[in-house]
């Protein structure tokens, strides 16, 4: 909380000459009181540059908001103190999201040196790291999920060699299916079933050659079964 009380704090009008918005006044009241966050106490010392302008879909008055929540204080104060306004296609991805853009403010603004570069709307929403301007940006868009892409790219593949002459190993039958309804209690069983469904045979054999031979034997057995059915018909 800030101990100084700049002249612009608590005044009835904003720099444009309009009446200070009730949200801005409420955020300032909390920031200068015991309930203000440390960051709010720092931001409130900066010059007041613009009034709050809410989106047309926002109908709440200041009295309807729990201003003890730090993100509400900080986002509103950042909106009124921000140096940079990003309009139209220059706004962050969250503010351009349709049909529900981030935050309550009409403009996407950033305050230099605060919130890792996140805009006031994303700060207010409580998800500053989802702002594409943030230095700690964390995308929720699958197209932007580079971690997921790299994980898929590095997935191990099993090379099947049907010309290998080594005998197929004996595999003990398991009871994986019996645990289908108990996956919540035995997550390792769900993992094992997933591996089997993806033909991850390398998990069942000592080496890939043995797995290849076993798969070749299975394919041959299936072919024999089809031939027998054709002869019967």
GIPE-V228878 format. One record per helix or strand of 3 or more residues. SS is the DSSP state (H for helix, E for strand). FROM is the first residue (numbers start at 1). TO is the last residue. If there is no record, write none. Layout:
BEGIN
ss: {SS | SS}
from: {FROM | FROM}
to: {TO | TO}
END
This chain:
BEGIN
ss: {H | H | H | H | E | H | E | H | H | H | H | H | H | H | H | H}
from: {22 | 38 | 62 | 70 | 84 | 88 | 108 | 115 | 120 | 128 | 142 | 146 | 177 | 187 | 201 | 208}
to: {31 | 43 | 64 | 81 | 86 | 90 | 110 | 117 | 125 | 130 | 144 | 153 | 182 | 197 | 203 | 232}
END
